[in-house]
C-alpha cells in the first residue's frame, strides 16, 4: 500500500499528533489503520493479538503471533517485530512495549478482549479510541492516495453511466442492484461494499436495503453505491426517475441539487467541517423541507468508505488541502419518495475538486 518512506513519515506524524494531544503513544491493530501505517493486512484477523506500538523517542515495534511473523516480515520493513508463541501470555508480552501508566490512542477496530488483557497487565494504563483521540490522523491524503480515490470515483462514474441504460420499470430493486454491483466490478472495483436501490417510497429511507419491490413507472429511484478499488473507496449517489417526474418531484430534486452545489462551493481551506453542513442544510430549510433532511451532510473516505472527517454540526475541525469527503444532502418524504445527490470532494489549495463528475441533472430512465 505504501513504501517504507511514506510509512515512516505517517508514523512520525501520528506520534507528533499524539504527543501534542497529551497521549503517550498510538496502538494500531489490524484493519485500515495498520494498512495505512505498514501496508500489512493479516491473512486472517483472529483472537491472536497483533499490535503496532508508536511511541515518542522509540522505534516503531509490532508484536505478532510467531506463526505469522513470515507474512509480517514480507509485508513491512518499516517496523521491528517481536513475537509471542502459542501457550505464552500474549498480554504480558505486549505490555512490555508500553508505559505502565501510559495513555494511548488505540485503533477503533481493536478487540475488547485485547484491551481488557492489557488493562489486566497494566491496571494504571488508559486507552482512548482513535476516532475520539486523533480523528484527523488519516484525514489528509497524500498524492498517491488522491490518485487512488480519483480512480475509484471515475470507476463509480462509469458504473453509473451504464446503469442508467438498463431497464428499471418492472424489475425488482435487487435485480438493478446486482447490475450495479456487476458494473462496479467490471470497472475495476475489487470489492463492492454497498448498493442501495430505493424506489418510490423506499427512497425515503436513506439506508434502504434492496428488496423484491418492482420498480414502477413514475418512481423516483435513489442509487447509492460504492466499494474499494486498489484499496481506496468510492461512494456516490444519484437519483433518477422512471418516466416523466411530477412538478413537485422535480422541484424537490432541484432543491437538493442546489444544496449540494452550495455546499461544494463553500469548500475551501480553513472552513470548519460543520460549516459545510450548515450551508447545505440552510438551502433545504429555506425551501421548507428542513425536517426532511435527516442525516449529516458528509463523511470522510479513504481506506474505508466512512471515516473522519464528518460534515456535521459540532465538528469544528478546519478543512485542510488533501482531505476527502462526501457531500450528500437529501430530502426524504415518508411514504412517498426521496432524493439524494452525492459526490466525493477533495480540498484543494483554494477550494474543492469533485472526484465524481457525472451529471447532476435528473436522469429519466425507462
C-alpha positions as a Markdown table, in Angstrom:
| # | Residue | x | y | z |
|---|---|---|---|---|
| 1 | Unk | 0.0 | 0.0 | 0.0 |
| 2 | Unk | 2.8 | 2.4 | 0.8 |
| 3 | Unk | 6.6 | 2.5 | 0.7 |
| 4 | Unk | 8.8 | 2.4 | 3.8 |
| 5 | Unk | 9.4 | 6.2 | 3.4 |
| 6 | Unk | 5.8 | 7.1 | 3.4 |
| 7 | Unk | 5.1 | 4.6 | 6.2 |
| 8 | Unk | 7.9 | 6.2 | 8.3 |
| 9 | Unk | 6.5 | 9.7 | 7.7 |
| 10 | Unk | 3.0 | 8.7 | 8.6 |
| 11 | Unk | 4.2 | 7.1 | 11.9 |
| 12 | Unk | 6.2 | 10.1 | 12.8 |
| 13 | Unk | 3.2 | 12.4 | 12.1 |
| 14 | Unk | 1.0 | 10.1 | 14.3 |
| 15 | Unk | 3.4 | 10.2 | 17.2 |
| 16 | Unk | 3.7 | 14.0 | 16.9 |
| 17 | Unk | -0.1 | 14.4 | 16.9 |
| 18 | Unk | -0.5 | 12.0 | 19.8 |
| 19 | Unk | 2.2 | 13.8 | 21.9 |
| 20 | Unk | 0.5 | 17.2 | 21.1 |
| 21 | Unk | -2.8 | 15.8 | 22.3 |
| 22 | Unk | -1.3 | 14.5 | 25.6 |
| 23 | Unk | -1.0 | 10.8 | 24.7 |
| 24 | Unk | 1.9 | 8.5 | 25.4 |
| 25 | Unk | 1.6 | 6.9 | 22.1 |
| 26 | Unk | -0.6 | 5.2 | 19.5 |
| 27 | Unk | -1.6 | 1.5 | 19.4 |
| 28 | Unk | -2.6 | 0.2 | 16.0 |
| 29 | Unk | -4.4 | -3.1 | 15.4 |
| 30 | Unk | -5.4 | -5.0 | 12.2 |
| 31 | Unk | -7.7 | -3.1 | 10.0 |
| 32 | Unk | -7.4 | 0.2 | 8.0 |
| 33 | Unk | -5.1 | 1.9 | 10.5 |
| 34 | Unk | -2.5 | -0.9 | 10.3 |
| 35 | Unk | -2.7 | -1.0 | 6.5 |
| 36 | Unk | -2.2 | 2.8 | 6.4 |
| 37 | Unk | 1.0 | 2.7 | 8.5 |
| 38 | Unk | 2.6 | -0.5 | 7.4 |
| 39 | Unk | 0.8 | -2.0 | 4.4 |
| 40 | Unk | 0.3 | -5.2 | 6.5 |
| 41 | Unk | -3.0 | -6.9 | 6.3 |
| 42 | Unk | -3.0 | -10.2 | 8.2 |
| 43 | Unk | -4.5 | -13.0 | 6.1 |
| 44 | Unk | -6.9 | -13.7 | 8.9 |
| 45 | Unk | -7.9 | -11.4 | 11.8 |
| 46 | Unk | -8.1 | -13.8 | 14.7 |
| 47 | Unk | -8.1 | -13.7 | 18.5 |
| 48 | Unk | -4.3 | -13.7 | 18.4 |
| 49 | Unk | -3.2 | -10.2 | 19.2 |
| 50 | Unk | -1.2 | -8.2 | 16.6 |
| 51 | Unk | -0.4 | -4.6 | 17.6 |
| 52 | Unk | 1.9 | -1.8 | 16.4 |
| 53 | Unk | 3.1 | 0.5 | 19.1 |
| 54 | Unk | 4.1 | 4.0 | 18.2 |
| 55 | Unk | 5.8 | 6.0 | 21.0 |
| 56 | Unk | 7.9 | 9.2 | 21.1 |
| 57 | Unk | 11.6 | 8.5 | 21.3 |
| 58 | Unk | 11.3 | 4.9 | 20.4 |
| 59 | Unk | 11.5 | 3.0 | 17.1 |
| 60 | Unk | 8.1 | 1.6 | 16.0 |
| 61 | Unk | 7.6 | -2.0 | 17.1 |
| 62 | Unk | 4.9 | -4.5 | 16.2 |
| 63 | Unk | 4.0 | -7.6 | 18.2 |
| 64 | Unk | 2.7 | -10.5 | 16.1 |
| 65 | Unk | 2.0 | -14.2 | 16.7 |
| 66 | Unk | 5.1 | -16.2 | 16.0 |
| 67 | Unk | 3.4 | -18.2 | 13.3 |
| 68 | Unk | 2.5 | -15.0 | 11.4 |
| 69 | Unk | 6.0 | -13.5 | 11.5 |
| 70 | Unk | 7.0 | -14.5 | 8.0 |
| 71 | Unk | 3.9 | -12.8 | 6.5 |
| 72 | Unk | 4.5 | -9.7 | 8.6 |
| 73 | Unk | 8.2 | -9.5 | 7.6 |
| 74 | Unk | 7.3 | -9.7 | 3.9 |
| 75 | Unk | 4.6 | -7.0 | 4.2 |
| 76 | Unk | 6.6 | -4.3 | 6.0 |
| 77 | Unk | 10.1 | -3.3 | 6.5 |
| 78 | Unk | 9.3 | -0.1 | 8.4 |
| 79 | Unk | 9.0 | -1.5 | 11.9 |
| 80 | Unk | 10.8 | -4.0 | 14.1 |
| 81 | Unk | 8.9 | -7.1 | 15.1 |
| 82 | Unk | 8.6 | -9.0 | 18.3 |
| 83 | Unk | 6.7 | -12.3 | 18.7 |
| 84 | Unk | 4.8 | -14.3 | 21.2 |
| 85 | Unk | 4.2 | -18.1 | 21.0 |
| 86 | Unk | 1.0 | -20.0 | 21.4 |
| 87 | Unk | 0.9 | -21.1 | 25.0 |
| 88 | Unk | 2.6 | -17.9 | 26.3 |
| 89 | Unk | 0.7 | -15.0 | 27.7 |
| 90 | Unk | 0.3 | -12.5 | 24.8 |
| 91 | Unk | -0.7 | -9.6 | 27.0 |
| 92 | Unk | 2.4 | -9.9 | 29.2 |
| 93 | Unk | 4.4 | -9.8 | 26.0 |
| 94 | Unk | 2.5 | -6.8 | 24.6 |
| 95 | Unk | 2.7 | -5.0 | 28.0 |
| 96 | Unk | 6.5 | -4.9 | 27.7 |
| 97 | Unk | 6.1 | -2.5 | 24.8 |
| 98 | Unk | 4.0 | 0.0 | 26.8 |
| 99 | Unk | 4.4 | 2.5 | 29.6 |
| 100 | Unk | 2.7 | 1.0 | 32.7 |
| 101 | Unk | 1.0 | 4.4 | 33.3 |
| 102 | Unk | 0.6 | 5.4 | 29.7 |
| 103 | Unk | -2.4 | 6.9 | 28.0 |
| 104 | Unk | -2.8 | 5.6 | 24.5 |
| 105 | Unk | -4.9 | 6.2 | 21.4 |
| 106 | Unk | -6.0 | 2.9 | 20.1 |
| 107 | Unk | -7.5 | 1.8 | 16.8 |
| 108 | Unk | -11.3 | 1.7 | 16.8 |
| 109 | Unk | -11.1 | -1.9 | 15.4 |
| 110 | Unk | -9.2 | -3.2 | 18.5 |
| 111 | Unk | -10.8 | -6.2 | 20.1 |
| 112 | Unk | -12.2 | -5.6 | 23.5 |
| 113 | Unk | -10.6 | -8.7 | 24.8 |
| 114 | Unk | -7.2 | -7.4 | 23.9 |
| 115 | Unk | -7.7 | -4.1 | 25.6 |
| 116 | Unk | -9.0 | -5.9 | 28.7 |
| 117 | Unk | -6.0 | -8.1 | 28.7 |
| 118 | Unk | -3.6 | -5.1 | 28.5 |
| 119 | Unk | -5.6 | -3.4 | 31.3 |
| 120 | Unk | -5.2 | -6.5 | 33.4 |
| 121 | Unk | -1.4 | -6.4 | 32.9 |
| 122 | Unk | -1.2 | -2.6 | 33.3 |
| 123 | Unk | -4.0 | -1.5 | 35.5 |
| 124 | Unk | -2.8 | 2.1 | 35.5 |
| 125 | Unk | -2.8 | 2.4 | 31.8 |
| 126 | Unk | -5.6 | 4.2 | 29.9 |
| 127 | Unk | -6.9 | 3.9 | 26.4 |
| 128 | Unk | -9.0 | 6.2 | 24.1 |
| 129 | Unk | -10.4 | 5.2 | 20.7 |
| 130 | Unk | -8.6 | 6.6 | 17.7 |
| 131 | Unk | -11.6 | 8.5 | 16.4 |
| 132 | Unk | -12.0 | 10.3 | 19.8 |
| 133 | Unk | -8.3 | 10.9 | 20.3 |
| 134 | Unk | -6.9 | 11.6 | 16.9 |
| 135 | Unk | -9.8 | 11.8 | 14.4 |
| 136 | Unk | -7.8 | 13.5 | 11.7 |
| 137 | Unk | -5.0 | 11.0 | 11.7 |
| 138 | Unk | -5.8 | 9.6 | 8.2 |
| 139 | Unk | -7.9 | 12.5 | 7.0 |
| 140 | Unk | -5.3 | 14.3 | 4.8 |
| 141 | Unk | -4.4 | 12.2 | 1.8 |
| 142 | Unk | -1.1 | 12.3 | 0.0 |
| 143 | Unk | -0.7 | 12.3 | -3.8 |
| 144 | Unk | -0.8 | 8.5 | -4.1 |
| 145 | Unk | -4.0 | 8.3 | -2.0 |
| 146 | Unk | -5.7 | 11.1 | -4.0 |
| 147 | Unk | -4.9 | 9.3 | -7.3 |
| 148 | Unk | -6.4 | 6.1 | -6.0 |
| 149 | Unk | -9.5 | 7.9 | -4.7 |
| 150 | Unk | -9.9 | 9.7 | -8.1 |
| 151 | Unk | -9.6 | 6.3 | -9.9 |
| 152 | Unk | -12.3 | 4.8 | -7.6 |
| 153 | Unk | -14.5 | 7.8 | -8.3 |
| 154 | Unk | -14.1 | 7.5 | -12.1 |
| 155 | Unk | -14.9 | 3.8 | -11.9 |
| 156 | Unk | -18.1 | 4.6 | -10.0 |
| 157 | Unk | -19.0 | 7.2 | -12.6 |
| 158 | Unk | -18.5 | 4.7 | -15.3 |
| 159 | Unk | -20.8 | 2.2 | -13.5 |
| 160 | Unk | -23.5 | 4.9 | -13.2 |
| 161 | Unk | -23.3 | 5.7 | -16.9 |
| 162 | Unk | -24.0 | 2.0 | -17.6 |
| 163 | Unk | -26.8 | 1.6 | -15.0 |
| 164 | Unk | -28.9 | 4.4 | -16.4 |
| 165 | Unk | -29.0 | 2.5 | -19.7 |
| 166 | Unk | -30.7 | -0.6 | -18.2 |
| 167 | Unk | -34.4 | -1.1 | -17.9 |
| 168 | Unk | -35.8 | -0.1 | -14.5 |
| 169 | Unk | -39.6 | -0.4 | -14.8 |
| 170 | Unk | -41.0 | -3.8 | -13.9 |
| 171 | Unk | -37.7 | -5.1 | -12.4 |
| 172 | Unk | -37.0 | -5.7 | -8.7 |
| 173 | Unk | -34.7 | -3.4 | -6.8 |
| 174 | Unk | -32.3 | -6.2 | -6.0 |
| 175 | Unk | -32.0 | -7.1 | -9.7 |
| 176 | Unk | -31.0 | -3.5 | -10.5 |
| 177 | Unk | -28.6 | -3.5 | -7.6 |
| 178 | Unk | -27.0 | -6.7 | -8.9 |
| 179 | Unk | -26.5 | -5.0 | -12.2 |
| 180 | Unk | -24.9 | -2.0 | -10.5 |
| 181 | Unk | -22.6 | -4.2 | -8.4 |
| 182 | Unk | -21.5 | -6.0 | -11.6 |
| 183 | Unk | -20.7 | -2.7 | -13.3 |
| 184 | Unk | -18.5 | -1.6 | -10.3 |
| 185 | Unk | -16.6 | -4.9 | -10.6 |
| 186 | Unk | -16.3 | -4.6 | -14.4 |
| 187 | Unk | -14.7 | -1.1 | -14.0 |
| 188 | Unk | -12.0 | -2.3 | -11.6 |
| 189 | Unk | -13.5 | -2.5 | -8.1 |
| 190 | Unk | -12.2 | -5.4 | -6.1 |
| 191 | Unk | -14.9 | -5.1 | -3.5 |
| 192 | Unk | -18.5 | -3.8 | -3.6 |
| 193 | Unk | -19.4 | -2.6 | -0.1 |
| 194 | Unk | -23.0 | -1.5 | -0.8 |
| 195 | Unk | -25.6 | -0.8 | -3.5 |
| 196 | Unk | -28.7 | 1.0 | -2.4 |
| 197 | Unk | -31.7 | 1.0 | -4.9 |
| 198 | Unk | -34.5 | 2.8 | -3.2 |
| 199 | Unk | -37.6 | 3.1 | -5.4 |
| 200 | Unk | -40.7 | 5.1 | -4.8 |
| 201 | Unk | -41.5 | 5.2 | -1.0 |
| 202 | Unk | -38.4 | 3.1 | -0.3 |
| 203 | Unk | -36.2 | 6.1 | -1.4 |
| 204 | Unk | -37.4 | 7.9 | 1.7 |
| 205 | Unk | -35.2 | 5.6 | 3.8 |
| 206 | Unk | -31.6 | 6.7 | 3.3 |
| 207 | Unk | -30.2 | 3.2 | 4.1 |
| 208 | Unk | -32.9 | 1.2 | 2.5 |
| 209 | Unk | -31.9 | -2.4 | 1.9 |
| 210 | Unk | -32.8 | -3.6 | -1.6 |
| 211 | Unk | -35.8 | -5.9 | -1.8 |
| 212 | Unk | -38.2 | -7.5 | -4.1 |
| 213 | Unk | -40.3 | -4.4 | -4.8 |
| 214 | Unk | -40.7 | -4.0 | -8.6 |
| 215 | Unk | -39.7 | -0.5 | -9.7 |
| 216 | Unk | -42.7 | 1.2 | -11.2 |
| 217 | Unk | -43.3 | 3.8 | -13.9 |
| 218 | Unk | -43.4 | 7.2 | -12.1 |
| 219 | Unk | -41.0 | 6.2 | -9.4 |
| 220 | Unk | -38.1 | 8.3 | -8.1 |
| 221 | Unk | -35.2 | 6.0 | -7.5 |
| 222 | Unk | -32.2 | 6.7 | -5.3 |
| 223 | Unk | -29.0 | 4.9 | -6.3 |
| 224 | Unk | -26.2 | 4.9 | -3.7 |
| 225 | Unk | -23.2 | 2.6 | -4.4 |
| 226 | Unk | -19.5 | 2.2 | -3.6 |
| 227 | Unk | -16.7 | -0.1 | -2.7 |
| 228 | Unk | -12.9 | -0.4 | -3.0 |
| 229 | Unk | -10.6 | -0.1 | -5.9 |
| 230 | Unk | -6.9 | -0.5 | -5.3 |
| 231 | Unk | -7.6 | -0.3 | -1.6 |
| 232 | Unk | -9.4 | 3.0 | -1.6 |
| 233 | Unk | -13.1 | 3.8 | -1.5 |
| 234 | Unk | -15.8 | 5.1 | -3.8 |
| 235 | Unk | -19.2 | 6.3 | -2.7 |
| 236 | Unk | -21.7 | 8.2 | -4.9 |
| 237 | Unk | -25.4 | 8.8 | -5.1 |
| 238 | Unk | -27.6 | 9.8 | -8.0 |
| 239 | Unk | -31.4 | 10.0 | -8.1 |
| 240 | Unk | -33.1 | 9.0 | -11.3 |
| 241 | Unk | -36.8 | 9.0 | -12.3 |
| 242 | Unk | -38.7 | 6.3 | -14.3 |
| 243 | Unk | -40.6 | 8.3 | -16.8 |
| 244 | Unk | -41.6 | 12.0 | -16.5 |
| 245 | Unk | -41.5 | 13.4 | -13.0 |
| 246 | Unk | -44.3 | 15.4 | -11.4 |
| 247 | Unk | -43.7 | 19.2 | -10.9 |
| 248 | Unk | -43.3 | 18.5 | -7.1 |
| 249 | Unk | -40.7 | 15.7 | -7.7 |
| 250 | Unk | -38.7 | 18.0 | -10.0 |
| 251 | Unk | -38.9 | 20.9 | -7.5 |
| 252 | Unk | -37.6 | 18.7 | -4.6 |
| 253 | Unk | -34.8 | 17.4 | -6.8 |
| 254 | Unk | -33.8 | 20.9 | -7.7 |
| 255 | Unk | -33.6 | 21.9 | -4.0 |
| 256 | Unk | -31.3 | 19.1 | -3.3 |
| 257 | Unk | -29.2 | 19.8 | -6.3 |
| 258 | Unk | -28.8 | 23.5 | -5.2 |
| 259 | Unk | -28.0 | 22.4 | -1.7 |
| 260 | Unk | -25.2 | 20.1 | -3.0 |
| 261 | Unk | -23.8 | 22.8 | -5.2 |
| 262 | Unk | -23.8 | 25.4 | -2.5 |
| 263 | Unk | -22.0 | 23.1 | -0.1 |
| 264 | Unk | -19.4 | 22.3 | -2.7 |
| 265 | Unk | -18.8 | 25.9 | -3.4 |
| 266 | Unk | -18.3 | 26.5 | 0.4 |
| 267 | Unk | -15.3 | 24.1 | 0.5 |
| 268 | Unk | -12.0 | 25.8 | 1.0 |
| 269 | Unk | -9.1 | 25.5 | 3.5 |
| 270 | Unk | -9.8 | 26.9 | 6.9 |
| 271 | Unk | -13.6 | 26.5 | 6.8 |
| 272 | Unk | -14.9 | 24.2 | 9.5 |
| 273 | Unk | -16.5 | 20.9 | 8.7 |
| 274 | Unk | -19.7 | 21.9 | 10.3 |
| 275 | Unk | -20.0 | 25.0 | 8.1 |
| 276 | Unk | -20.4 | 22.8 | 5.0 |
| 277 | Unk | -23.3 | 21.0 | 6.7 |
| 278 | Unk | -24.8 | 24.3 | 7.7 |
| 279 | Unk | -24.6 | 25.6 | 4.1 |
| 280 | Unk | -26.4 | 22.6 | 2.6 |
| 281 | Unk | -29.0 | 22.5 | 5.4 |
| 282 | Unk | -29.8 | 26.2 | 5.0 |
| 283 | Unk | -30.8 | 25.7 | 1.4 |
| 284 | Unk | -33.1 | 22.9 | 2.3 |
| 285 | Unk | -34.5 | 24.6 | 5.4 |
| 286 | Unk | -35.2 | 27.8 | 3.5 |
| 287 | Unk | -37.2 | 25.8 | 0.9 |
| 288 | Unk | -39.4 | 24.4 | 3.7 |
| 289 | Unk | -38.0 | 20.9 | 3.8 |
| 290 | Unk | -35.6 | 21.2 | 6.8 |
| 291 | Unk | -37.3 | 18.4 | 8.8 |
| 292 | Unk | -36.8 | 16.0 | 5.9 |
| 293 | Unk | -33.0 | 16.3 | 5.8 |
| 294 | Unk | -32.3 | 13.7 | 8.4 |
| 295 | Unk | -28.6 | 12.9 | 8.3 |
| 296 | Unk | -25.2 | 14.7 | 8.2 |
| 297 | Unk | -24.1 | 16.2 | 5.0 |
| 298 | Unk | -21.0 | 14.1 | 4.6 |
| 299 | Unk | -18.3 | 11.8 | 5.8 |
| 300 | Unk | -14.6 | 11.2 | 5.1 |
| 301 | Unk | -13.4 | 8.4 | 2.8 |
| 302 | Unk | -10.1 | 6.6 | 2.2 |
| 303 | Unk | -9.2 | 3.1 | 3.1 |
| 304 | Unk | -12.7 | 2.8 | 4.3 |
| 305 | Unk | -15.9 | 4.3 | 2.8 |
| 306 | Unk | -16.8 | 6.0 | 6.1 |
| 307 | Unk | -14.1 | 7.7 | 8.3 |
| 308 | Unk | -13.3 | 11.2 | 9.7 |
| 309 | Unk | -13.9 | 14.0 | 9.0 |
| 310 | Unk | -17.6 | 14.1 | 9.3 |
| 311 | Unk | -19.5 | 17.1 | 8.0 |
| 312 | Unk | -22.0 | 17.6 | 10.8 |
| 313 | Unk | -22.9 | 20.2 | 13.3 |
| 314 | Unk | -20.4 | 20.2 | 16.2 |
| 315 | Unk | -17.4 | 19.1 | 14.1 |
| 316 | Unk | -15.2 | 22.2 | 14.3 |
| 317 | Unk | -12.1 | 20.8 | 12.6 |
| 318 | Unk | -11.0 | 23.1 | 9.7 |
| 319 | Unk | -10.7 | 21.8 | 6.2 |
| 320 | Unk | -7.2 | 21.1 | 5.1 |
| 321 | Unk | -5.9 | 20.5 | 1.5 |
| 322 | Unk | -5.9 | 16.8 | 0.8 |
| 323 | Unk | -9.0 | 16.0 | 2.9 |
| 324 | Unk | -11.5 | 13.9 | 1.1 |
| 325 | Unk | -15.2 | 13.5 | 2.0 |
| 326 | Unk | -18.7 | 13.1 | 0.6 |
| 327 | Unk | -21.2 | 15.9 | 0.1 |
| 328 | Unk | -24.6 | 14.3 | 0.1 |
| 329 | Unk | -27.6 | 16.3 | 1.2 |
| 330 | Unk | -31.0 | 14.8 | 0.7 |
| 331 | Unk | -34.8 | 15.2 | 1.2 |
| 332 | Unk | -36.9 | 12.2 | 2.4 |
| 333 | Unk | -40.6 | 12.4 | 2.3 |
| 334 | Unk | -42.0 | 9.4 | 4.3 |
| 335 | Unk | -44.2 | 7.1 | 2.3 |
| 336 | Unk | -43.6 | 9.0 | -1.0 |
| 337 | Unk | -40.1 | 9.4 | -2.3 |
| 338 | Unk | -36.5 | 10.5 | -1.5 |
| 339 | Unk | -33.8 | 12.5 | -3.3 |
| 340 | Unk | -30.1 | 12.5 | -2.6 |
| 341 | Unk | -27.1 | 13.7 | -4.7 |
| 342 | Unk | -23.6 | 12.7 | -3.5 |
| 343 | Unk | -20.1 | 13.4 | -4.8 |
| 344 | Unk | -16.7 | 12.7 | -3.2 |
| 345 | Unk | -14.8 | 16.0 | -2.9 |
| 346 | Unk | -11.2 | 16.8 | -2.1 |
| 347 | Unk | -10.0 | 20.1 | -0.6 |
| 348 | Unk | -7.5 | 22.0 | -2.8 |
| 349 | Unk | -5.3 | 25.0 | -2.0 |
| 350 | Unk | -8.1 | 27.4 | -2.9 |
| 351 | Unk | -11.4 | 25.4 | -2.9 |
| 352 | Unk | -12.6 | 21.9 | -3.7 |
| 353 | Unk | -12.4 | 19.4 | -6.5 |
| 354 | Unk | -15.1 | 16.8 | -7.3 |
| 355 | Unk | -13.9 | 13.2 | -7.7 |
| 356 | Unk | -17.3 | 12.3 | -9.2 |
| 357 | Unk | -18.2 | 14.0 | -12.4 |
| 358 | Unk | -21.4 | 12.5 | -13.7 |
| 359 | Unk | -24.3 | 14.9 | -14.4 |
| 360 | Unk | -26.4 | 16.2 | -11.5 |
| 361 | Unk | -29.4 | 16.6 | -13.8 |
| 362 | Unk | -32.5 | 14.4 | -13.1 |
| 363 | Unk | -31.9 | 11.5 | -15.4 |
| 364 | Unk | -35.0 | 9.9 | -16.9 |
| 365 | Unk | -34.8 | 6.1 | -17.2 |
| 366 | Unk | -37.0 | 3.6 | -18.8 |
